[in-house]
């Protein structure tokens, strides 16, 4: 099982979302727990300006988890794309959650 690390943006956006939708909170928690055993399953590598990150659909609500897998990031030399300030302090089993967004918002900050 991999380790989870949640960025400030992820925590902030998740907090806003769950205030409006308590069912969504359960879906997100469930999805994170499932994917920590295999973060590559049911995910898609992002491309272009979003290279180095992955996305995973949360469910019918249209939200996506945006995350990076440290092992993959190092293997593909994407450290500069993900801008992890403390990259060296995390081991290869770490999954960094950058954001949770709705598909209508696009990938504004990535």
C-alpha positions in Angstrom: 0.0 0.0 0.0 1.3 3.4 -1.0 1.4 6.5 1.2 -0.8 9.5 0.6 0.3 13.1 0.8 -2.3 15.9 0.3 -1.2 19.3 -0.9 -2.7 22.5 0.5 -4.8 23.1 -2.6 -6.2 19.6 -2.4 -7.2 20.0 1.2 -8.7 23.5 0.5 -10.8 22.4 -2.5 -11.9 19.2 -0.8 -13.1 21.1 2.2 -15.2 23.4 0.0 -16.7 20.5 -1.9 -17.7 18.4 1.0 -19.5 21.4 2.7 -21.8 21.4 -0.3 -22.0 17.6 -0.9 -21.6 15.1 1.9 -22.1 12.1 -0.4 -19.2 13.3 -2.5 -16.9 13.2 0.5 -17.7 9.5 0.9 -17.0 8.8 -2.8 -13.7 10.7 -2.7 -12.5 8.9 0.5 -13.6 5.5 -1.0 -11.8 6.2 -4.3 -8.6 7.3 -2.5 -8.6 4.1 -0.3 -9.1 1.9 -3.4 -6.5 3.5 -5.5 -3.8 3.5 -2.8 -3.4 -0.2 -3.4 -2.8 0.4 -7.1 -2.6 4.0 -8.1 -2.2 3.2 -11.8 -5.5 1.3 -12.1 -8.4 3.3 -13.6 -6.3 6.4 -14.0 -5.0 8.3 -17.0 -1.7 10.1 -17.5 -2.2 13.7 -18.4 -0.4 15.3 -21.3 0.8 18.7 -22.5 0.9 21.3 -19.7 -0.4 18.6 -17.3 2.3 16.1 -18.0 3.6 14.3 -14.9 0.2 14.1 -13.3 -2.6 11.6 -13.5 -6.4 11.9 -13.2 -9.0 9.6 -11.9 -12.7 9.9 -12.2 -14.6 10.0 -8.9 -18.0 9.2 -10.1 -21.3 10.5 -11.4 -20.7 14.0 -10.0 -18.0 14.7 -12.7 -15.1 15.3 -10.3 -11.5 14.2 -10.8 -8.6 13.5 -8.5 -5.4 15.1 -9.8 -2.3 13.3 -8.4 1.2 12.2 -9.1 3.0 9.0 -8.2 6.5 9.6 -6.9 7.9 6.4 -8.4 6.6 7.2 -11.9 7.6 10.9 -11.6 11.2 9.9 -10.9 11.3 7.2 -13.5 10.1 9.6 -16.2 12.1 12.6 -14.9 9.0 14.7 -14.2 10.1 16.3 -11.0 10.3 19.8 -12.5 6.9 19.4 -14.0 5.2 18.6 -10.7 7.0 21.3 -8.7 7.2 19.3 -5.5 9.3 21.3 -3.2 10.1 18.5 -0.9 10.5 15.7 -3.5 13.6 14.2 -2.0 11.9 13.7 1.4 9.2 11.4 -0.1 9.9 7.8 -1.0 8.8 6.1 -4.2 5.6 4.7 -2.6 4.2 8.2 -2.1 1.1 9.4 -4.0 0.8 13.2 -4.0 -2.8 14.5 -4.4 -2.6 17.9 -6.0 -6.3 18.8 -6.4 -9.9 17.6 -6.8 -11.7 19.4 -9.5 -15.0 19.3 -11.5 -14.6 18.5 -15.1 -16.3 21.8 -16.1 -13.4 23.7 -14.4 -10.8 22.1 -16.6 -7.3 21.9 -15.4 -6.8 25.6 -14.6 -3.7 25.5 -12.5 -1.8 22.6 -14.1 
